Amino acid sequence: MAQQKWSLSGDYMESCNCDYLCPCIYTNPQGPATFDQCTAIMVFRVSEGRFGEVALDGLKFALVIRSGRVMADGNWIFAGIVEESAGEGERRALSSIVAGEAGGPPAVIRRHLVRDFRGVRYAPISFVSDGLKRKVEIGDLIAFEIEGVPSRNKSGIPYFIDNTAHPANRRLALARAQKLSVHAFGLDLDLAGKGNNGHYAPFSWSA
């Protein structure tokens, strides 16, 4: 199954424990994170998706990352979560992608940066977009809320950073987090009211 061609497109959002703006983004990511470790959660909602003959429209998944001080040094902890409501064939397909077994960006991450892969779990995933605000809840494992940083030109859209090397999109909206909670895969983190980093963007992957 891992040899099947696949494509996914939709929306992504993220939060990490770094102060806003996360140094990993603008240092490619050679600069030190805010703290000794960076814990990042990337969540994806698929609008259109296919893995061979398996349709993946409307499903959601998450990537869970824990790096050291400098992300480019590798030695990451890495894991994934696939939406619990996915059918058996959909679970197999998304799990293969998320685990980096089917090519594409997750495979690049796992091949070059990961030391400790902690597998794929299944859980309910709520992904809510409301103007500049974004909210994720993944069972009792993960939750975060972010809000785009609005430009003072009163356009109603956030600031963006462009031409990045981020796996989701080269152009990312800049956001701050109201909260970030992670209790999964041996990772434990609770932040509230810290204004830590966030991003969101469309995404399009294939292999």
C-alpha positions in Angstrom: 0.0 0.0 0.0 2.9 2.4 0.7 3.7 2.4 -3.1 0.3 4.0 -4.0 0.3 7.4 -5.4 -1.5 9.9 -3.2 -2.4 13.6 -2.9 -3.9 15.8 -0.1 -4.9 19.4 -0.1 -6.8 21.5 2.5 -5.9 23.6 5.5 -3.3 23.4 8.2 -2.7 25.0 11.6 0.1 24.8 14.1 1.3 25.9 17.5 4.6 25.4 19.3 6.0 26.4 22.7 8.5 28.9 21.2 7.9 32.6 21.8 6.4 34.5 18.9 7.9 34.6 16.3 9.4 31.1 16.4 13.2 31.3 15.5 13.0 28.0 13.5 11.0 29.7 10.8 13.4 32.6 9.9 16.7 30.8 10.6 16.1 27.8 8.2 15.9 26.3 11.0 19.5 26.8 12.2 18.9 29.1 15.1 18.2 28.0 18.6 14.5 27.7 19.7 13.3 29.8 22.6 13.7 27.0 25.1 15.9 23.8 25.3 13.3 21.9 23.3 10.6 22.7 20.8 7.3 20.9 21.0 5.2 21.6 17.8 1.8 20.3 16.8 0.7 20.5 13.1 -2.9 19.7 12.4 -4.3 19.2 8.9 -7.9 19.1 7.5 -8.2 17.5 4.1 -10.6 19.1 1.6 -9.6 16.8 -1.3 -7.5 13.7 -0.9 -6.8 10.3 -2.5 -4.5 7.4 -1.8 -4.7 5.2 -4.8 -8.4 4.4 -5.0 -9.2 5.4 -1.4 -10.8 8.8 -1.0 -9.7 10.9 2.0 -11.9 14.0 1.6 -12.9 15.6 4.9 -10.5 13.7 7.2 -8.0 15.2 9.6 -4.7 14.2 11.0 -1.9 15.7 13.1 1.9 15.5 13.3 3.5 15.7 16.8 7.2 16.9 17.0 9.7 17.4 19.8 13.1 18.6 18.7 16.1 19.8 20.6 17.3 23.4 20.8 18.2 23.5 17.1 15.6 21.8 14.9 18.0 21.2 12.0 20.2 19.0 14.2 17.6 16.3 14.1 17.2 13.7 16.8 13.4 14.5 16.9 10.7 12.6 18.6 8.0 12.2 16.0 4.4 10.8 16.0 1.1 11.1 14.3 -2.6 11.1 15.0 -5.3 10.1 12.5 -9.0 10.9 12.9 -10.8 8.2 14.8 -13.9 8.3 12.6 -11.9 7.2 9.5 -12.8 3.8 8.0 -10.4 0.9 8.0 -9.1 1.7 4.5 -8.8 5.4 5.2 -7.0 4.7 8.5 -4.4 2.5 6.7 -3.9 5.1 4.0 -3.6 8.1 6.3 -1.4 6.2 8.8 1.0 5.3 6.0 1.3 8.9 4.9 1.6 10.3 8.5 4.2 7.7 9.5 6.4 8.7 6.5 6.0 5.3 4.9 4.4 6.6 1.6 6.7 9.4 0.6 6.0 13.2 0.6 6.8 15.7 3.4 6.3 13.3 6.4 8.8 10.8 4.8 11.4 13.6 4.4 11.0 14.6 8.0 11.3 11.0 9.3 14.2 10.1 7.0 16.4 13.1 7.8 15.4 14.4 11.3 13.7 11.7 13.4 15.5 9.6 16.0 12.5 8.3 18.0 9.3 7.5 16.1 6.5 6.8 18.5 3.8 5.6 16.1 0.3 6.6 15.0 -2.7 6.8 17.3 -6.4 7.3 16.5 -8.5 10.0 18.2 -11.4 12.4 17.5 -10.0 15.6 15.9 -11.9 18.9 16.0 -10.6 21.6 13.6 -12.4 25.0 13.8 -11.7 28.1 11.8 -13.4 31.4 12.5 -11.9 34.5 10.9 -8.5 35.0 12.4 -9.1 32.4 15.1 -8.2 28.7 14.9 -8.9 26.0 17.5 -8.0 22.3 17.7 -9.0 19.6 20.1 -7.7 16.0 19.7 -9.5 13.9 22.3 -7.9 14.4 25.7 -4.4 14.4 24.1 -3.9 17.8 22.5 -5.6 21.2 22.4 -4.6 24.6 21.2 -6.1 27.9 20.2 -4.3 30.5 18.0 -5.3 33.8 16.5 -3.7 35.5 13.5 -1.8 38.7 14.2 -3.8 41.4 12.3 -2.1 44.0 10.2 -2.6 47.6 11.2 -3.9 48.3 7.7 -7.3 47.1 8.8 -7.6 44.6 6.0 -8.9 41.9 8.3 -6.1 39.6 7.3 -3.0 38.6 9.3 0.7 39.3 8.7 2.4 36.6 6.7 5.9 35.3 6.4 6.8 34.2 2.9 9.4 32.0 1.1 9.9 29.7 4.1 11.1 26.1 4.1 8.2 24.9 6.2 6.7 21.5 5.1 3.1 22.8 5.1 3.5 25.9 2.9 6.1 28.4 1.9 3.7 31.2 3.0 2.4 31.1 6.6 0.1 33.4 8.5 1.6 34.6 11.8 -0.4 33.8 14.9 -0.2 33.8 18.7 -1.5 31.1 20.9 -4.0 31.5 23.7 -3.2 28.0 24.9 -1.3 24.9 24.0 -1.8 21.5 25.8 0.0 18.3 24.9 -0.4 15.0 26.8 0.5 12.3 24.3 3.4 10.0 23.2 5.2 10.7 26.5 5.1 14.5 26.0 3.5 16.8 28.6 3.1 20.5 28.1 0.6 23.1 29.3 0.8 26.8 28.3 -1.9 29.4 28.8 -1.9 33.1 28.2 1.8 33.1 27.0 1.2 34.3 23.4 3.5 31.6 22.1 3.9 30.9 18.4 1.3 29.8 15.9 0.8 29.6 12.1 -1.9 28.6 9.6 -2.0 28.2 5.8 -3.5 26.1 3.0 -1.5 22.9 2.2 -1.0 20.7 -0.8 1.0 17.4 -0.6 1.5 14.5 -3.0 3.8 11.6 -3.7 
